Amino acid sequence: MKTLITVLSIGIVAFATQTSRAEDAKPTYPLTTCVVSGEKLGGMGKPYVFTYEGTEVELCCSHCKPNFEKDPAKHIEKIKSAQKSS
């Protein structure tokens, strides 16, 4: 009986761990280029990452953020469109 309980306990822990990891997995960013400049992300160092109204945005550098803010809807649409097609 102890063996059965141990096996069941291990199975429950393994299932909970797998479920937790799947829920915690962060979706990959759908673009490889900056939505503002078109430069390759990571080409000038670590991308500048922030969240705009619940959407993660990655820019090639912080200098692109003012241009992003001039028309954020246009840039967010590029990201959401890429998410749909991936």
C-alpha positions as MATLAB code, in Angstrom:
seq = 'MKTLITVLSIGIVAFATQTSRAEDAKPTYPLTTCVVSGEKLGGMGKPYVFTYEGTEVELCCSHCKPNFEKDPAKHIEKIKSAQKSS';
ca = [
       0.000    0.000    0.000;
       2.849    2.407    0.837;
       4.354    1.750   -2.584;
       1.098    2.648   -4.337;
       0.759    5.876   -2.337;
       4.385    6.793   -3.080;
       3.949    6.151   -6.807;
       0.744    8.201   -6.888;
       2.389   11.034   -4.961;
       5.336   11.132   -7.357;
       2.957   11.161  -10.323;
       0.945   14.047   -8.885;
       4.089   16.093   -8.171;
       5.449   15.425  -11.671;
       2.134   16.463  -13.265;
       1.925   19.632  -11.161;
       5.501   20.548  -12.073;
       4.880   20.072  -15.804;
       1.644   22.067  -15.656;
       3.350   24.870  -13.753;
       6.207   25.062  -16.272;
       3.819   25.155  -19.223;
       1.825   27.979  -17.654;
       4.988   29.920  -16.779;
       6.483   29.569  -20.254;
       6.790   33.001  -21.806;
       5.742   33.184  -25.432;
       8.544   34.165  -27.741;
       8.491   37.626  -29.243;
       7.056   37.323  -32.770;
       9.399   39.759  -34.533;
      13.113   39.709  -35.270;
      13.306   43.394  -36.190;
      12.493   46.658  -34.431;
       8.949   47.867  -35.248;
      10.242   51.453  -35.436;
      13.565   51.320  -37.287;
      13.482   47.896  -38.921;
      16.909   47.090  -37.457;
      17.599   43.516  -36.340;
      16.791   43.031  -32.663;
      20.003   42.376  -30.767;
      22.115   43.877  -33.561;
      23.022   46.864  -31.394;
      23.118   45.090  -28.052;
      20.294   43.889  -25.866;
      16.852   45.006  -27.150;
      14.958   47.684  -25.236;
      11.921   45.847  -23.837;
       8.810   47.365  -22.270;
       5.086   46.719  -22.039;
       2.589   49.000  -23.741;
      -1.044   48.495  -22.718;
      -0.436   44.820  -21.994;
       1.615   44.099  -25.122;
       5.328   43.392  -24.873;
       7.367   45.595  -27.195;
      11.002   45.047  -28.161;
      12.901   47.869  -29.836;
      16.464   47.787  -31.118;
      17.391   50.549  -28.654;
      15.883   53.062  -26.231;
      16.304   55.842  -28.819;
      13.410   54.335  -30.807;
      10.915   54.746  -27.962;
      10.066   58.431  -28.701;
       9.272   57.463  -32.302;
       7.198   54.524  -31.035;
       5.222   56.918  -28.829;
       4.356   59.173  -31.784;
       2.076   56.450  -33.199;
       1.953   53.465  -30.844;
      -1.175   51.967  -32.459;
       0.672   51.520  -35.765;
       3.547   49.696  -34.096;
       1.344   47.577  -31.820;
      -0.624   46.472  -34.890;
       2.619   45.149  -36.451;
       3.315   43.111  -33.317;
      -0.228   41.744  -33.036;
      -0.302   40.871  -36.724;
       2.952   38.935  -36.321;
       1.536   37.138  -33.263;
      -1.500   36.002  -35.257;
       0.603   34.571  -38.063;
       3.024   32.720  -35.768;
];
